Amino acid sequence: MDVDEDLPLAHVSRPGTTDSDAPAVVLIHGRGTNERDLLPIGAQLPEELHVLSVRAPEPMGGPDSYTWYELDLSAGGLHGSQPDAEGFRRSLDSIHGFVEAAIDRYDLDPDRIGLLGFSQGAITSMAALLERPDAYRWVVALNGYLADSHAYRAEEAAGKPAFVGCGSMDQVIPPERAERAAETLAEGGVDVRFERYDVGHGTTPEELSDVLGWLAGRY
């Protein structure tokens, strides 16, 4: 798949089986990778979904290496890091703008747009859902947390489905942070499924199988 740079975010696209008003998922990668990183997951998602895998806007210096925002390490190093507020705001705006443009470009159903993010992408995905719950149908957040630097009103997303997964041996984002995120979402009325897996900062076939099963009927 070729990279398309005409919309607000560079991305790759895998059309679904529906020609118009298609359901879609936006894949949001983690720090230091690019729009191709989550394509192996995208390839296993239901064929009805139009898969759009986006590239973060900020280069990190290495080839094909991008980030959604810089990290604020003042709250306890990497394990307690938070998004830089200004960069986080830019990235959320870029995700919202991309989705709005993609709906027109690809003839997507605006009521059936889901988000699937890993690490920084999970953090961004959960924030995007809570910020604009009417814009997104569901979210899958893998190995992420809810950022303290962003104001959340989880109750505004009450009833929205969310799958929150993490690695029990994650050395980058401690699993307790993902669990706290799931608890906060659930307290606000979000329909949350939370799972831990025997892995570090990554995913497992079992986790992907669980995500696929959870997605059935939700898009």
C-alpha positions in Angstrom: 0.0 0.0 0.0 1.3 3.4 -0.9 1.5 6.3 1.5 -1.1 9.1 0.9 -0.1 12.5 2.0 -3.0 14.5 0.7 -5.0 14.5 3.9 -4.0 16.2 7.2 -2.0 13.2 8.2 0.1 10.9 5.9 -1.5 7.5 5.9 -2.0 4.2 4.2 -5.5 2.9 3.3 -7.0 -0.5 3.0 -10.6 -0.2 1.6 -13.2 -2.4 3.1 -15.8 -4.4 1.3 -18.4 -1.6 1.4 -18.3 0.9 -1.4 -20.2 3.7 0.4 -21.0 4.6 4.0 -18.2 2.2 5.0 -17.3 1.6 8.7 -13.7 2.4 9.4 -10.9 2.1 11.9 -8.0 4.6 12.3 -4.8 2.9 13.5 -2.6 5.1 15.6 1.0 3.9 16.1 3.3 4.4 19.1 6.4 6.6 19.6 9.3 6.0 17.2 7.5 4.1 14.5 5.3 5.1 11.6 2.1 4.4 9.7 3.2 0.9 8.7 3.8 -0.4 12.2 0.2 -1.5 13.0 -0.6 -2.8 9.5 -0.1 -6.5 10.6 -2.9 -5.9 13.1 -4.9 -4.0 10.4 -4.6 -6.9 8.1 -6.4 -9.2 10.6 -9.3 -6.8 11.3 -12.7 -7.5 9.7 -12.7 -7.1 6.0 -15.8 -4.8 6.2 -13.7 -2.2 7.9 -11.9 0.5 5.9 -8.5 0.6 7.6 -6.6 3.9 7.7 -3.2 3.8 9.4 -1.9 7.3 10.1 1.6 8.7 10.6 2.4 10.9 13.6 3.2 14.5 12.6 6.6 15.0 14.4 9.8 13.4 13.1 12.1 11.9 15.7 15.3 12.2 13.8 15.7 8.6 12.7 14.5 7.2 9.4 10.8 6.5 9.3 10.6 7.4 13.0 7.8 9.7 14.2 6.1 10.8 17.5 2.7 12.3 18.4 4.2 14.5 21.1 7.3 14.9 23.3 7.3 13.4 26.8 7.3 15.3 30.1 9.5 13.2 32.4 9.2 15.5 35.4 6.6 13.3 37.1 8.9 10.3 37.7 10.9 9.5 34.6 9.6 7.3 31.8 7.3 5.2 34.0 5.5 8.3 35.2 5.8 10.4 32.0 3.0 12.5 30.6 2.4 14.0 27.2 3.8 17.5 26.5 0.5 19.5 26.6 1.1 21.6 23.5 2.2 18.6 21.4 -0.7 16.5 22.7 -3.1 19.2 21.7 -1.7 19.4 18.2 -1.9 15.7 17.8 -5.5 15.4 19.0 -6.5 18.2 16.6 -4.7 16.4 13.7 -6.5 13.2 14.5 -9.9 14.9 14.5 -9.1 16.8 11.3 -7.9 13.7 9.6 -11.1 11.8 10.4 -13.3 14.6 9.2 -11.4 14.8 5.9 -11.2 11.0 5.5 -15.0 10.7 5.8 -15.4 12.8 2.7 -12.4 11.4 0.9 -13.3 7.7 1.3 -17.1 8.0 1.7 -17.1 6.6 5.2 -20.0 6.3 7.6 -19.4 9.1 10.1 -21.3 7.1 12.8 -19.1 4.1 12.4 -15.5 5.3 13.0 -13.4 3.4 15.5 -9.9 4.1 16.9 -7.2 1.5 17.6 -4.0 2.8 19.2 -0.8 1.3 20.7 1.2 3.1 23.4 1.3 6.8 22.4 -1.5 5.9 20.0 -3.5 4.3 22.8 -3.1 7.5 24.9 -4.1 9.6 22.0 -7.1 7.3 21.1 -8.6 7.4 24.5 -8.3 11.1 24.7 -9.8 11.6 21.3 -12.8 9.4 22.3 -13.4 11.3 25.5 -13.0 14.7 23.9 -15.3 14.0 21.0 -17.5 11.0 21.9 -20.0 11.7 19.1 -17.2 11.4 16.5 -16.1 7.9 17.4 -18.0 4.6 17.8 -15.5 2.6 19.8 -11.8 2.5 20.9 -9.2 -0.2 21.4 -6.3 1.1 23.5 -3.3 -1.2 23.9 -0.5 -0.4 26.4 -1.6 3.2 27.2 -2.9 5.4 29.9 -5.1 8.5 30.4 -2.9 11.6 30.4 -3.1 13.9 33.4 -2.3 16.9 31.2 -5.7 16.7 29.5 -9.1 17.4 31.0 -11.5 14.4 30.9 -15.2 14.1 31.4 -15.5 10.3 31.0 -19.3 10.5 31.7 -19.7 12.3 28.3 -18.6 9.0 26.6 -21.0 6.9 28.7 -22.0 3.8 26.9 -19.2 3.9 24.4 -17.3 0.6 24.0 -13.7 0.5 24.9 -11.2 -2.4 25.0 -8.1 -1.6 27.1 -5.3 -4.1 27.0 -1.8 -4.1 28.5 1.2 -6.3 29.1 1.7 -7.5 32.7 5.5 -7.2 32.2 5.5 -3.8 30.4 8.7 -2.0 31.3 7.7 1.2 29.4 4.1 1.9 30.5 3.4 0.0 33.8 0.2 -2.1 33.6 -1.2 -0.3 36.6 -1.5 2.9 34.5 -3.6 1.1 31.9 -5.7 -0.5 34.6 -6.3 3.0 36.2 -7.4 4.2 32.8 -9.9 1.4 32.4 -11.2 2.1 35.9 -11.6 5.8 35.2 -13.5 5.1 31.9 -15.7 2.6 33.7 -16.5 5.0 36.5 -17.7 7.5 33.8 -20.1 4.9 32.3 -17.9 3.7 29.4 -18.5 0.1 28.5 -15.0 -1.2 29.2 -13.3 -4.5 28.8 -9.9 -4.6 30.5 -7.3 -7.4 30.0 -3.7 -8.1 31.0 -1.5 -10.4 28.9 1.8 -12.1 29.6 3.9 -9.8 27.5 6.0 -6.6 27.8 5.5 -3.5 25.8 3.8 -5.3 22.9 0.9 -7.5 21.9 0.2 -11.2 21.7 -1.9 -13.4 19.4 -4.2 -14.0 22.3 -4.8 -10.3 22.7 -5.5 -9.8 19.1 -7.9 -12.7 19.1 -9.7 -11.1 22.1 -9.9 -7.8 20.3 -11.4 -9.4 17.2 -14.0 -11.2 19.2 -14.8 -8.0 21.1 -15.2 -6.1 17.8 -17.8 -8.5 16.5 -21.1 -6.6 16.1 -19.7 -3.3 17.3 -18.8 -1.7 14.0 
